[in-house]
Amino acid sequence: MNSHLRKLYSELSFLYRDIRSTCAECKDHDCEGYVWLLKDEASSLYDLNVPIVEINDSTFFIHSFEDIDGSLSINKPKPPCKLRCDGFCSIYDSRPLVCRMYPVGLVTVDSEVLIVLHKDCKFSRDINGEAKEVFITQVVEILKRASPNLLMEIMISYREVDAISAFPEGPNTFEVIIPLRSLINERR
């Protein structure tokens, strides 16, 4: 795994150092669903015997798809992650970026990939006022320090995932933080 991604993991781990207690209290299912991966993450998780699904030789997911008559089905909108055990992630120390960032995530609006704060998360609902402003500022600062090439890879991977994904139960509820492209352009 490249050093830029490891550095981003480390900074996010520090930012989210206390989130597990909130997750332990959570009864929501918003962090479940199809977990997409960067190519390096897919390789690393494959080496750990985590089942990976690759689509079109470029889009990677942790295998949470249903098997119906020997074929993978993508009809379930938020399948439970098969790596969750008793409410906790069994690969927590090796979890992918999308999981490390949540409830911060990516959403496409009018062809623009945006960094957002998902409001369907207990952590997001519990944080407000000045604490929320500080949290969002810290997220942006962490992403500003990330390699522009890594940010571009994240955007390209997300666009590929988004092109084959849909939210059959309606859109997610989120608050826009910043367009991802602005962070990339700022660093180039």
Protein Blocks (a to p, Z undefined) as FASTA:
>chain_A
ZZklmmmmmmmmmmmmmmmmmmmmpcbfklgccddddfklmmmmmmnopacddehhlacc
ddfbdceehiacfkbfbacdfkbgghiafklmmccfklmmpmcdcddeehiacddddfkb
fklmmpgcjllmmmmmmmmmmmmmpcfklmmmmmmmmmmmmmmgccfkopaddddfbdfk
lmmmmmZZ
